Amino acid sequence: MTGHTWFLLVVLVVAIALLVTLINSRLRLHPFVALLVVALAAGLVAGEPVTKLAKSIETGAGDILGNVGVTLALGTMLGRLLADSGATDRIATAVVERSTPRTLPWLMALAAFIIGIPMFFEVGLIVLLPLVFSVAERLKRAGAATTSSYTLLATPTIAALATLHGMVPPHPGPLIAVSGLHADLGKTILVGFVCAVPTVILAGPVFGRWLAARLSVQPEQALVHQFTRRGRVDDQSGGMAGAGVPARGGEGAGRVRGAVPTGAAIVSILVPVVLMLLRTLAEIVLPEGNGVRSAATLLGEPVIAMLAGFLFALFALALLRGRPGEAVRRSLSDSLKPVVGILLIIGGGGAFNEVLQDSGISDAVGSAAGSLRISVLLLGWLLALLLSASTGSATVGIVSSTGIVAPLLAHGDSWYTAMVVVAIGAGSIGLNYVNHAGFWLVKESFGMSMGQATKLHTTVQTLVSVLGLAVLGVLSIFV
């Protein structure tokens, strides 16, 4: 490696250290401001042209907000509709009544495993947040959890979503590696699931029970109230009456809304999941240019799929059940207030990511890892790990490392190639820290400090990454 490569690596380490210091020191800078300051400083020190630096910050923030921010806003409003109607509470009640505190983490891991198949990590978490909050609060009220109920349920949720995000086709990330390495899709899916199941079990419910006894998490009351309040009826002033209790005065007085069917609530959650899954299946089965594939691709875009789920819930859970449109609009507007800070932080993280790439820091990380003389399986994992950590994107880690290791594989359709695909995906999950949008989404959603978010989110995702590699190491003995 050249001296300039080492210099850029030092810049990256110092930038991350500075970011953590600005957020946790006496200055207590807001993470959004700290991310922008560090992005600007890192770009200048790394030598990115000043005429390009501002554009990098704007592009990075805009891209991530367009990709994740709009989906987050729609998911938040979908969660408010579920909460207002009492649907989330009904689902939580059904789950709690049919399980025990010991089995709940396993059920949450299973739900996240299924939902995570077609969804990116952030989107899947947005869909599952209302359920996690509602079940956690019910456990607290019932006194059934002797440890932190939020840690107990968040850990398997994060573990399952992260595992599917990186390791199992037909998720878009692994599919990129399948295409780049000319791997057999069927073999890769089989290897991915074989690695994913033990990984989710160990990093999810098993590790979560240990961590819950040592890490207490309590989200802000505004978000707890938003996701867990029981279904109510609107009065004329926009207030709410108790479930099954008539609204007070004005239009709709004396009118009672019946309980929302659990089936309608579940369908509202599954609409975006099914649309994304259908898109993935259509892209695998149908040829390019096919009309059905084109329609499925459009409807399966995260923003479009979440919009469809929101519109279904808007009518099925609110308007068609007698809630006044004005009251619904006020409620949805209020639901966005607690997530404004999250959106800004995600935008700041995107700006930081873009500067790392445009300044050449990400290329330096790839160059450093590529110079190591190790097996292709381990090299693919390590490259994806370092590139994902430096760029803040698992997808970038997968794409870049695939291009580096592709010339090293002679037979594209072998079982070993399928294992390399999964290894690259597993590596892209680890070291998920301050320049990842998912880190800030988890941190702010659960009201955690930097240290708590590191212990929960970063540790779980890195554990998933290492366990995935370990299972592949065992498989390589027999393949």
Secondary structure, DSSP 4 states (H G I P E B T S, - for coil): --HHHHHHHHHHHHHHHHHHHHHHSTT---HHHHHHHHHHHHHHHHT--HHHHHHHHHHHHHHHIIIIIHHHHHHHHHHHHHHHHTHHHHHHHHHHHTS-TTTHHHHHHHHHHHHTTTS-HHHHHHHHHHHHHHHHHHHHHHT--SS-HHHHHHHHHHHHHHHHHHHSTTSHHHHHHHHHHT--HHHHHHHHHHHHHHHHHIIIIIHHHHHHTT------HHHHHHHHPPP-EE-TTS-EEPTTS-B-SSTTBT--PPPPPHHHHHHHHHHHHHHHHHHHHHHHHSPTT-HHHHHHHHHHSHHHHHHHHHHHHIIIIIGGGT--HHHHHHHHHHHHGGGHHHHHHHHHHHHHHHHHHHTTHHHHHHHHHHTS---HHHHHHHHHHHHHHHHT-HHHHHHHHHHHHGGG-S-TTSHHHHHHHHHHHHHHHSS--TTSHHHHHHHHHTT--HHHHIIIIIHHHHHHHHHHHHHHHHHHHH-
